[in-house]
Amino acid sequence: MKATFNFFRYLQEKQTTRQIVTKKIKINYIISMIKINSLVLYKSNPATVTGTENGKFAIRYSGGTQNVRENDMILLHEGPVTFETAMNFSEADLAELQEEIKDCWELLRSDDETKDAPAGFADLSSLSGRISGDDSWKLYSALKSSLFFQQDMKAFGKGQLVFIPRTEEEIEKIKNKNAEKEQEALLRDAFIQRLKNRKLLPEDSRFMLDVEALALGKSDRSRTMQDAHLRQSPENAHRVLLETGIWNISKNPYPMRWGMSMRSASASLDSPADEERISVDGVAWAIDNEHSTDPDDAVCFDGKYLWVHIADPASTVQPDSEVDRSARSRGATLYIPEGAVRMLCEKCPEDYALGLTAPSRALSFRLLLDDEGNIAECQVMKTLVNVRRLTYAQAQEMKDSSELKPLFDIAARNLERRRRSGAVSISIPEVNVWVDRSGGDDRVCVEQAVRYDSSEMIREMMLLAGEGAAKFAFRNSIPFPYISQEAPELPGSVPDGLAGEFARRKCMKRRMVGLIPSMHCSLGLSMYSQVTSPLRRYGDLLAHMQLRAFIDGRNMLDRDTMLQMLMEGENAAQAASRASRKSEMQWKLVYLLQNPEWTGEAICVDLKQKLPLWFIPSLGMETSFVVSGDIPLNGTVMVRAGRIDIPELLVDFMPV
């Protein structure tokens, strides 16, 4: 090895070479004809020339063979070179060669005139006549990895191989950096072993950031999990984080995994502008659950017209404004057991929710109903409304009062009208899930939702408003978001009880959103839109912006722009819905872990699958398992939770 590369010693021994050095190593870019069996660089890789054809050179390299132009290559050695021999050296050979490269560097640095002078590869390799072509790639590789020289990449880009000696300070910095890398590599190797054993130290959390990124959907791979030979998936990353104690079972990854923020929108709405509004006499009723903090609808009947008043954030939100883009990217308010992550900023309800100020500003739908309960007329107007808030329970107690009875009667008539048109009603018990952090820990509460007639009444009012808005927009040729659904294919006979509800649900088609009105068969409506939650749903806010532009006489969004904005908001809303469902499921599993003695009733709702399908009303969960003996539809059995897998959102239930 040293005999082959004794040209460095030769530098010290030959006065002619010394003269070259004292002249700042006059760079020798040897211009030679590339010949067959020359060694060249092609795309920074070594190759040998095997022939010529049509003005191009045939080369052989590790990737195969190819014909290339002369300008695409850089000559390393005229040859003759044998490809296999030129490639046949080890890392140990390169390490040994570094000592001789250091001798050359010391010689160059010993002279003030040459210590910073660049040296051409051809100069270095030609100083000894005993340097063979087969050793040229070895020398070039050693110089590229040397501490003592750095390659001039600007010259390389021009087809020249030039190396510049580094200063002592530069070399010291590189040595320190390499030492730090070696130390970090040792620390990481020890960490990987601890990870495999699931026994991390507190300081190991810094190594787990890429595992968290995978679990949160911010990345699709993790170097840490790869190094530990662990299967890479968001679910398995979640499992590893739980098993190592980096996360606890209260960590909810699903909003971020579905691209949702865990913070409410920050873009602030302007305060409502003073503008001409119609004052509506009487009191409108904002009826919602007891936990509601942003009531966005209120209803009343004045003896002739049904009024549905809706919060009016579109009075200040303009299309493609910062607030609009933020709301569109979220699609909807994200409801998770930890709380609500609002589509609009937290302070928005103070100015725009109904019943928090007196009077409240609203965008109102005034509906005239005929004797059959059909909408004979719908007008949309900007209003000032006196609103009184009620919970569903309070409204239920006032069901027969003079103020609310007309609304319940209208709702009952509308429900009957929709059923005559083919509406399909599905009633499956629901639960409310929330996280109580008042005690300093995350205690999960699961409570069956109470169904009130007042809730069903408000639902019918909102459907009437959506139907009226759709007809108003269609009649006035307003580009508008319509919601439709194809008719379900119901079987000839449907079981009774909860099993029948599940049988009907299984037949339902997916809803569709677009700019062309069509039948919403499951609601029994010829056309329909959602307009009653602009504080919480982007599609509703977009509809309001169009309605306001129309009644103000301003330019409306054209169909193409409208469709693009609508689809962006709809995609985000679907992501929010998935994140909400996944989050609720995780917290239900946490609830079961926190309550290991839990038992509950399971109802058999489907026997046509491989395993019977069961529904657990007290948890709002579906599950499959086998019991001994024959179980009829709607039959019940008491169950408890067995194995619980939070990362996979799975739980095995078994009969008690």
Summary of the structure (lengths in Angstrom):
residues: 656
radius of gyration: 37.8
end to end distance: 78.7
largest distance: 117.2
contacts: 2046
relative contact order: 0.08
helix: 38%
strand: 23%
